[in-house]
């Protein structure tokens, strides 16, 4: 759980900075370190739903690390 404390802090920060809509993103591991990749919410009703664009998943998976 200790490894995820920093991740949780980053997630909270993203949520607070974007408090008008549902936040969404991915957690991935790169070089033995966990990171977050904030994604754009493309849902029609961003206030109550979230939908991650496939390009965000693709970018994170190919361009960054394995999700």
Helices and strands as residue ranges (DSSP letters): H 2-17, E 24-30, E 33-39, H 54-58, I 59-64
